[in-house]
Amino acid sequence: MKKNLLAMALGLTMILPASAQSWNKWDTRSTIDGVLGIANAAIQSAERKKEMEIQARQKVEFEQSFKDAITEAKDFEANENWEEALEKYEEAAKLNCKYGYTDQRTLSKKITSLYVKGGREDDGPSILNNAKTILPDYSAYRYTRENPIYVNKKNSTNTKIVRVACSSSETRIEMEQQAASANATAYIKGATYIKGNKGGKLGLVSVENITVAPAKTFIPWPYQKLRFTLIFPALPEEAKEFDLIEPSTTWQFKDIKCR
């Protein structure tokens, strides 16, 4: 097919100049580029069609494996074999992410619910220990604000701020990121800072339940949520709002109301 389209391009460059005396090298080059553009588009379209056909055949081929994994997972769950059930649900989720047999949100929710029962709640910085980012007592903070109002001036993200807690010693920002794909990555740049409405950058001091770049934290399945905390120095006592900036990214949270 590619050879035929290239031959067409060459044929046009030989025929078209004879039909117009004003034809020049620019016209020839333009015609070749146009025909080659059509050729490349046709080739890409054919390749996409072939990939879709392969995907469709594989979906049929692995559908029974998916159904078997779900059936076994439910059997293990019914018998309270949590770890085995979790492994089978994850086996099904891997196939589902690739071929789309069922609602992935529901499947991911099931997997998340089995982490603790399967004995995997302490697997390191990940979705498995989200609860550790929530303090049992916020009484030591001057003020806290859940789901604060803010402006995201860049097309950010599946990440949101869920709580701001300010004390005389630190500013604590609790955030939540929802995965869009399997093995989604999360991290924070060490150069991230906050800036009060009266100016003055305050650099990142520490993090909870997320890694600092270049290390990465992985969120296993789509729609699972990673909760993490960024800790900065204290804002001035009179501060009412501030910005959270991660340089060179879409993390540009502006005018965060802290009280």
N, C-alpha and C positions, 0 to 999 in steps of 0.2 A: 504493500500500500504506500509506504513511504517513497519507494522508488518511482511509482506511478505519479505521485504528486510532484516530485522533483522534476520529472520529465515534463509535466504540464507547465511548470514554472519556466523551464528553459524554452519550451515551445512558444510560450507567450512572448518571451523577450525577442524571439526571432521573427514572429508574425507582426506584432504591434508596431515596431518602427517603420515597417513598410506602409502602414496606413496613414502616417502623418509625417510631413516633412519637418515639422518642428520638434520631433522627438529628439531627446538628448539623453546624456548619461544619467542625469538625475531621474528622469522618467523611467529609465530601464531599472535603476536601482530600487526605485519606489515600487515598481511592479513586482520585481523579484521578492522584495521584503513582504509585500502584501500577500503574494501567493504562498510564500513560505510560512507566513503567519497563519494562513488558513490550513496549511498542511500540518503545522505543529498542533493547532487546535484539534484537528481531526484525529491525529495520532493520540493526543492526550485523552480525547473522548473515548477512543477505542480502548485505551489502556484502562480507563476508569470503568468502562463497561465490563471488561474482562475481570477486573478486581471484584466488581459487584457480583458477577456470576460465580466466581470462586467463593466469595463470602456466603452467597446463598446456598451453595452446595455444602459448605462446611457447617452452616447452621443446621441443615437437615441431618448431617452426619453426626453431629454432637448433641442433638436434641435429646436422644435417649439417655446419654450420659448425664445431662443436666437433670432430667426427670428422676433418674436413679439416685443421684446425689441428694435431691430434695426429699425423696421418699425415705432414704436411709437416715437423713438428718432428723426428720420428724419421728422416726422410730426410736432413734437414740434419745431424742428429747423426751418422748413419752416415757422412756425408761430411766430418765434422769441421768443419762450418761452425757453430761454437759460437754465435756471436752471433745468427745467423739462427734457429738451433734454440731459443735462449733466448726470442727474441721470439715464436715460434710457441707455445712451451709457456705463456708468459704470456698469450697471446691465448686459449688453451684454458682456462687457469685463471680468467680473467675470466668466461667463460661458465659454467664449472663452479661457481664461487662463487654464481652467481645461480640456476642450474637443477639442479645436482647430478647430473651425468652419471656421475661416477666418484669414486674415493676421493681426496679432496683432499690428505690427508696424503702419499700417494705422489707426487702431482703437485707439491706444494710442495717435497718432498725432491729431486725431479729438478731443479726450477728452482734450488734452492740450490746443487746440485752444479755447475751450469753458470755460476755467477756469475764465478768466477775464469777459467774457460776462455773466457768471453765478454768478458773484459777489463773487468769492472765491479766489481772488488773494492775500488776506491778512490772509491766514489760518495758519500763523506761519512759522517756519523754514521748508521749503519744496520746491518742484519744483515750487510751485505757486508764489514764489517771487524771482525767479532767477535774474530778472533785477536789484534787489537791490545790487547785488555784483559787478556791473559795475559802476565805477566812471564816473561822467559826465566830469571831468576835471583831467587830469594827468600831468598838466603843473608843479606842485610842485615837481614832482619826477625827480631825476637826469637823469634817463633813464628808458624806458619801452621796453619790448620785447614780442611780441605776438607769440604764438606757438613756444616757445624756443626749441632748440635742447637739448636733454638729453639722457642718457643711463639708461634703467631700467634693472638692473642686476638680478633681481628676476622675476619670472613669475607673473607679477602683474596683470594686472587688466584691468578693463573697465574704468579706471580713467586716465585722462590726464591733463597736465598743459597747460592752454590756455593763460596765461599772467604772466609775472614777472614785477613788478614795484619797483624800488629801490630809496629811498630818503635818506636824511641825518638822518632821524628819524626812518624809518621802512623799512622792506622788505615785500612786498605784493605779495602773490602767489595765483593767481586765477586758480581754477581747475574745472573739469567737470567729473561727474560720470554718466554712463548710466546704468540703472537698467537691470538686467538679468531675473528678475522674479517679480511677483506681490508682493507688500509690501517689496521690497528690503530695506535693512537698510544701513545707512551710519553714520559714526561718526569718530572722530579723537581722538587719545590718547593724553592726556595732556603732556606726555613725548616727543612728537614729537619735532624734532629740525632741524635746518639747520647748515651746517658747510662749511665755506669758504675754498677755495683751499689752504690757508695758515694755516688751522686748527682753533680750537676754536668753541665750540658748542654754538649756540644761540637758546634759548628755545622759545616755542610757547607763544605769548603774548595774542592773541585773535583770534576769528573766526567770520565769517559772514555766515549765512544761513546753518550752520551745527552745530551739537551738539558735546560736548566733552564727551567722554566715562565716565561713563557707559550709559549715556543717548543716545538715538538713534533718527536719523532722518529717516523718511520713504519715499520712492519713490513709489507712488501708483501702477504704471503699468509698464510692461516690455517696454524697449526702451525709456522711458522718461529719461530726463537728469537733474541732479541736479548740479547746478553751485554754488560753494562756495569759500570762501577766507580764507586763513591762513595768519596771520600777525605775523612777527618776528621782533626782533631788526634789526637795520641797519647793512648791511654788510660793510666791509671796502671800502672806496671809490675806491680803485684800483682793487677790486674784479671783475673778469671776468666770473667766474663760481662758482657753489656751489652744495652741496648735500642736499637733503631733505630726512630725515629718520624718519620713525615711527617704534620704536623698536618692535621687535618680530612680524612683519608683512611682507607682500610682498611689502610694500611701501618703496622702496629703489631707489629713483630717484637720479641718479649720474650725475655729470658733467653738470649741468643745465647751459646753456649759458645765462647769464643775460645781456650781451651787446656785 
